[in-house]
Protein backbone atom coordinates (compact mmCIF):
# COMPACT_ATOMS: atom_id res chain seq x y z
CA UNK A 1 0.00 0.00 0.00
CA UNK A 2 1.22 3.51 -0.86
CA UNK A 3 1.70 5.53 2.31
CA UNK A 4 0.11 8.96 2.57
CA UNK A 5 1.99 12.24 2.92
CA UNK A 6 0.17 14.61 5.28
CA UNK A 7 1.09 18.31 5.31
CA UNK A 8 -0.49 20.29 8.16
CA UNK A 9 -0.22 24.00 7.29
CA UNK A 10 -2.63 25.64 9.76
CA UNK A 11 -2.55 26.01 13.57
CA UNK A 12 -3.72 22.63 14.84
CA UNK A 13 -3.79 20.20 17.71
CA UNK A 14 -2.74 16.72 16.57
CA UNK A 15 -3.44 13.73 18.76
CA UNK A 16 -4.39 10.06 18.51
CA UNK A 17 -7.65 8.26 19.06
CA UNK A 18 -8.56 4.70 18.01
CA UNK A 19 -5.25 4.34 16.10
CA UNK A 20 -6.05 7.41 14.02
CA UNK A 21 -4.48 10.86 13.91
CA UNK A 22 -7.06 13.47 14.84
CA UNK A 23 -6.56 16.98 13.47
CA UNK A 24 -8.32 19.66 15.51
CA UNK A 25 -8.47 23.32 14.53
CA UNK A 26 -10.21 25.88 16.77
CA UNK A 27 -11.43 22.96 18.90
CA UNK A 28 -13.21 21.38 15.94
CA UNK A 29 -12.17 18.09 14.38
CA UNK A 30 -11.36 18.69 10.72
CA UNK A 31 -9.76 15.39 9.71
CA UNK A 32 -8.75 11.95 10.91
CA UNK A 33 -6.21 9.66 9.26
CA UNK A 34 -5.39 6.03 10.15
CA UNK A 35 -1.84 5.90 11.53
CA UNK A 36 -1.04 2.80 9.45
CA UNK A 37 -1.75 4.77 6.25
CA UNK A 38 0.77 7.51 7.03
CA UNK A 39 4.31 7.60 5.66
CA UNK A 40 5.28 11.24 6.17
CA UNK A 41 3.77 13.85 8.51
CA UNK A 42 4.88 17.42 7.74
CA UNK A 43 4.31 20.12 10.36
CA UNK A 44 4.40 23.39 8.41
CA UNK A 45 3.05 25.81 11.01
CA UNK A 46 4.78 26.92 14.24
CA UNK A 47 1.41 26.92 16.05
CA UNK A 48 0.97 23.14 15.86
CA UNK A 49 0.72 21.06 19.02
CA UNK A 50 1.28 17.31 18.77
CA UNK A 51 0.72 14.72 21.49
CA UNK A 52 3.46 12.35 22.63
CA UNK A 53 1.18 9.36 22.01
CA UNK A 54 0.80 10.37 18.36
CA UNK A 55 4.56 10.83 17.99
CA UNK A 56 5.17 7.39 19.50
CA UNK A 57 2.56 5.74 17.28
CA UNK A 58 4.01 7.38 14.15
CA UNK A 59 7.47 6.07 15.02
CA UNK A 60 6.15 2.57 15.68
CA UNK A 61 4.53 2.58 12.23
CA UNK A 62 7.65 3.93 10.45
CA UNK A 63 6.04 7.29 9.75
CA UNK A 64 8.58 10.10 9.78
CA UNK A 65 7.71 13.52 11.19
CA UNK A 66 9.14 16.60 9.47
CA UNK A 67 9.29 19.91 11.35
CA UNK A 68 9.38 23.15 9.33
CA UNK A 69 10.48 26.69 10.17
CA UNK A 70 8.58 29.96 9.69
CA UNK A 71 9.50 29.91 5.99
CA UNK A 72 7.95 26.43 5.62
CA UNK A 73 11.37 24.85 5.03
CA UNK A 74 12.08 21.52 6.78
CA UNK A 75 14.55 21.95 9.64
CA UNK A 76 14.27 18.65 11.52
CA UNK A 77 13.25 15.05 10.91
CA UNK A 78 12.10 12.56 13.52
CA UNK A 79 12.96 8.98 12.53
CA UNK A 80 12.18 5.64 14.22
CA UNK A 81 14.90 4.42 16.57
CA UNK A 82 14.85 1.02 14.89
CA UNK A 83 12.76 -0.12 11.97
CA UNK A 84 14.05 -3.65 11.59
CA UNK A 85 14.44 -6.60 13.97
CA UNK A 86 17.96 -7.25 12.61
CA UNK A 87 19.11 -3.70 13.31
CA UNK A 88 22.31 -4.61 15.20
CA UNK A 89 23.29 -7.25 12.64
CA UNK A 90 22.87 -4.79 9.77
CA UNK A 91 24.79 -2.15 11.72
CA UNK A 92 27.73 -4.56 12.02
CA UNK A 93 27.60 -5.12 8.26
CA UNK A 94 27.67 -1.37 7.62
CA UNK A 95 30.69 -0.78 9.82
CA UNK A 96 32.69 -3.59 8.18
CA UNK A 97 32.16 -2.65 4.50
CA UNK A 98 35.49 -2.47 2.65
CA UNK A 99 36.60 0.67 0.84
CA UNK A 100 36.58 -0.90 -2.68
CA UNK A 101 32.92 -1.85 -2.19
CA UNK A 102 32.05 1.69 -1.11
CA UNK A 103 33.88 3.14 -4.12
CA UNK A 104 32.04 0.89 -6.58
CA UNK A 105 28.71 1.70 -4.95
CA UNK A 106 29.42 5.41 -5.25
CA UNK A 107 30.32 4.92 -8.91
CA UNK A 108 26.91 3.32 -9.54
CA UNK A 109 25.14 6.11 -7.67
CA UNK A 110 26.91 8.86 -9.64
CA UNK A 111 26.19 7.17 -12.98
CA UNK A 112 22.53 6.81 -12.00
CA UNK A 113 22.40 10.48 -10.98
CA UNK A 114 23.80 11.63 -14.32
CA UNK A 115 21.29 9.42 -16.15
CA UNK A 116 18.49 10.95 -14.08
CA UNK A 117 19.72 14.47 -14.84
CA UNK A 118 19.68 13.68 -18.56
CA UNK A 119 16.11 12.36 -18.37
CA UNK A 120 14.98 15.36 -16.34
CA UNK A 121 16.38 17.67 -19.02
CA UNK A 122 14.60 15.71 -21.75
CA UNK A 123 11.34 15.89 -19.79
CA UNK A 124 11.70 19.68 -19.70
CA UNK A 125 12.41 19.94 -23.43
CA UNK A 126 16.15 20.47 -23.01
CA UNK A 127 19.12 18.95 -24.84
CA UNK A 128 20.71 16.29 -22.64
CA UNK A 129 23.59 15.11 -24.86
CA UNK A 130 26.25 17.09 -22.94
CA UNK A 131 25.20 15.40 -19.69
CA UNK A 132 24.57 11.95 -21.14
CA UNK A 133 28.12 11.70 -22.52
CA UNK A 134 29.68 12.25 -19.09
CA UNK A 135 28.50 9.07 -17.37
CA UNK A 136 31.07 6.90 -19.21
CA UNK A 137 33.84 8.89 -17.51
CA UNK A 138 32.79 7.94 -13.98
CA UNK A 139 35.34 5.58 -12.40
CA UNK A 140 35.22 3.64 -9.16
CA UNK A 141 34.92 6.18 -6.34
CA UNK A 142 34.59 9.00 -8.92
CA UNK A 143 38.16 10.28 -8.31
CA UNK A 144 37.79 12.87 -11.10
CA UNK A 145 34.62 14.25 -9.50
CA UNK A 146 32.55 13.84 -12.64
CA UNK A 147 29.46 14.29 -10.48
CA UNK A 148 30.41 17.90 -9.80
CA UNK A 149 31.39 18.51 -13.43
CA UNK A 150 28.03 17.19 -14.60
CA UNK A 151 26.19 19.47 -12.16
CA UNK A 152 28.04 22.53 -13.48
CA UNK A 153 26.75 21.65 -16.95
CA UNK A 154 23.30 20.60 -15.75
CA UNK A 155 22.12 23.68 -13.82
CA UNK A 156 22.55 26.24 -16.65
CA UNK A 157 20.79 23.85 -19.03
CA UNK A 158 17.86 23.44 -16.64
CA UNK A 159 17.37 26.98 -15.30
CA UNK A 160 19.43 29.21 -17.58
CA UNK A 161 22.99 30.54 -17.55
CA UNK A 162 22.31 33.04 -14.77
CA UNK A 163 21.14 30.42 -12.28
CA UNK A 164 23.38 29.61 -9.31
CA UNK A 165 22.60 26.80 -6.90
CA UNK A 166 22.67 28.44 -3.47
CA UNK A 167 21.16 26.77 -0.42
CA UNK A 168 20.69 30.14 1.30
CA UNK A 169 19.03 31.92 -1.63
CA UNK A 170 15.30 32.55 -2.02
CA UNK A 171 12.98 31.78 -4.93
CA UNK A 172 13.88 28.77 -7.06
CA UNK A 173 16.58 27.71 -4.61
CA UNK A 174 14.05 27.66 -1.76
CA UNK A 175 11.80 25.35 -3.77
CA UNK A 176 14.75 23.05 -4.42
CA UNK A 177 15.64 23.11 -0.72
CA UNK A 178 12.08 22.17 0.25
CA UNK A 179 11.91 19.31 -2.23
CA UNK A 180 15.36 17.98 -1.32
CA UNK A 181 14.55 18.06 2.40
CA UNK A 182 11.46 15.92 1.80
CA UNK A 183 13.47 13.62 -0.45
CA UNK A 184 16.19 13.26 2.18
CA UNK A 185 13.64 12.45 4.88
CA UNK A 186 11.95 9.86 2.66
CA UNK A 187 15.26 8.18 1.86
CA UNK A 188 16.16 8.10 5.56
CA UNK A 189 12.77 6.51 6.29
CA UNK A 190 13.39 3.79 3.68
CA UNK A 191 16.87 3.10 5.07
CA UNK A 192 15.61 2.83 8.65
CA UNK A 193 12.91 0.44 7.44
CA UNK A 194 15.61 -2.00 6.32
CA UNK A 195 17.66 -1.65 9.50
CA UNK A 196 20.36 0.47 7.86
CA UNK A 197 21.66 3.39 9.92
CA UNK A 198 21.37 6.64 7.91
CA UNK A 199 24.48 8.15 9.53
CA UNK A 200 26.95 5.56 8.17
CA UNK A 201 27.62 6.75 4.64
CA UNK A 202 29.49 5.15 1.77
CA UNK A 203 30.78 8.45 0.35
CA UNK A 204 29.57 11.32 2.54
CA UNK A 205 31.61 11.34 5.75
CA UNK A 206 30.88 14.17 8.16
CA UNK A 207 30.94 13.44 11.86
CA UNK A 208 28.27 16.11 12.42
CA UNK A 209 25.92 14.75 9.74
CA UNK A 210 23.39 12.19 11.05
CA UNK A 211 22.23 11.30 7.51
CA UNK A 212 25.36 10.58 5.47
CA UNK A 213 23.92 7.41 3.93
CA UNK A 214 20.65 9.16 3.11
CA UNK A 215 22.67 11.89 1.39
CA UNK A 216 24.46 9.22 -0.65
CA UNK A 217 21.36 7.36 -1.76
CA UNK A 218 19.23 10.42 -2.52
CA UNK A 219 21.59 11.68 -5.26
CA UNK A 220 20.00 9.82 -8.22
CA UNK A 221 16.55 11.00 -7.10
CA UNK A 222 17.31 14.73 -6.93
CA UNK A 223 16.35 15.35 -10.60
CA UNK A 224 12.80 14.22 -9.78
CA UNK A 225 12.56 17.31 -7.60
CA UNK A 226 14.44 19.45 -10.13
CA UNK A 227 11.99 18.94 -12.96
CA UNK A 228 9.02 19.72 -10.73
CA UNK A 229 10.71 22.91 -9.60
CA UNK A 230 11.34 23.69 -13.27
CA UNK A 231 7.61 23.51 -14.00
CA UNK A 232 6.98 26.00 -11.18
CA UNK A 233 9.86 28.22 -12.31
CA UNK A 234 8.49 28.18 -15.84
CA UNK A 235 5.16 29.47 -14.53
CA UNK A 236 6.94 32.08 -12.35
CA UNK A 237 5.65 30.36 -9.20
CA UNK A 238 8.78 30.53 -7.07
CA UNK A 239 7.38 31.20 -3.60
CA UNK A 240 6.80 28.44 -1.09
CA UNK A 241 3.06 28.41 -0.48
CA UNK A 242 0.28 25.87 -0.23
CA UNK A 243 0.01 25.44 -4.00
CA UNK A 244 3.71 25.03 -4.73
CA UNK A 245 4.21 22.73 -1.75
CA UNK A 246 1.35 20.52 -2.89
CA UNK A 247 2.86 20.23 -6.36
CA UNK A 248 6.32 19.44 -5.01
CA UNK A 249 4.95 16.91 -2.52
CA UNK A 250 3.33 14.91 -5.30
CA UNK A 251 6.74 13.69 -6.48
CA UNK A 252 6.52 11.16 -3.63
CA UNK A 253 3.87 9.31 -5.65
CA UNK A 254 5.54 9.79 -9.04
CA UNK A 255 6.16 6.57 -11.02
CA UNK A 256 9.70 5.28 -11.54
CA UNK A 257 11.00 2.38 -13.61
CA UNK A 258 12.27 -0.45 -11.43
CA UNK A 259 13.05 -3.85 -12.95
CA UNK A 260 11.25 -2.87 -16.17
CA UNK A 261 7.99 -1.93 -14.47
CA UNK A 262 6.49 1.27 -13.15
CA UNK A 263 6.32 1.64 -9.38
CA UNK A 264 5.32 4.62 -7.21
CA UNK A 265 8.32 6.54 -5.89
CA UNK A 266 7.93 5.44 -2.26
CA UNK A 267 7.65 1.77 -3.26
CA UNK A 268 10.63 1.93 -5.65
CA UNK A 269 12.64 3.72 -2.97
CA UNK A 270 12.01 0.95 -0.47
CA UNK A 271 13.20 -1.62 -3.03
CA UNK A 272 16.35 0.45 -3.59
CA UNK A 273 17.08 0.64 0.14
CA UNK A 274 16.64 -3.13 0.41
CA UNK A 275 19.00 -3.68 -2.53
CA UNK A 276 21.57 -1.39 -0.89
CA UNK A 277 21.51 -3.49 2.25
CA UNK A 278 22.16 -6.57 0.12
CA UNK A 279 24.91 -4.76 -1.80
CA UNK A 280 26.72 -3.86 1.41
CA UNK A 281 26.91 -7.52 2.44
CA UNK A 282 27.03 -9.37 -0.88
CA UNK A 283 28.58 -6.96 -3.37
CA UNK A 284 27.90 -3.66 -5.19
CA UNK A 285 26.35 -5.41 -8.19
CA UNK A 286 23.24 -5.95 -6.05
CA UNK A 287 22.43 -2.23 -5.81
CA UNK A 288 19.39 -1.49 -7.98
CA UNK A 289 18.45 2.13 -8.66
CA UNK A 290 15.20 3.00 -10.47
CA UNK A 291 15.18 5.35 -13.44
CA UNK A 292 13.03 8.37 -14.19
CA UNK A 293 10.11 8.19 -16.57
CA UNK A 294 10.52 10.72 -19.37
CA UNK A 295 7.23 12.60 -19.45
CA UNK A 296 5.84 15.12 -21.88
CA UNK A 297 5.84 18.68 -20.62
CA UNK A 298 2.08 19.13 -20.71
CA UNK A 299 1.57 15.99 -18.63
CA UNK A 300 3.81 17.19 -15.83
CA UNK A 301 2.26 20.48 -14.81
CA UNK A 302 -0.72 19.56 -12.68
CA UNK A 303 -1.44 22.72 -10.68
PyMOL commands that set and color helices and strands:
alter all, ss='L'
color gray80, all
select helices_A, chain A and resi 35-37+52-60+87-95+99-123+129-132+135-137+146-159+172-194+212-217+219-234+242-253+265-282+284-286+297-300
alter helices_A, ss='H'
color red, helices_A
select strands_A, chain A and resi 4-8+12-17+20-25+28-34+38-43+48-50+64-68+74-78+255-258+261-264+291-292
alter strands_A, ss='S'
color yellow, strands_A
deselect
rebuild
show_as cartoon
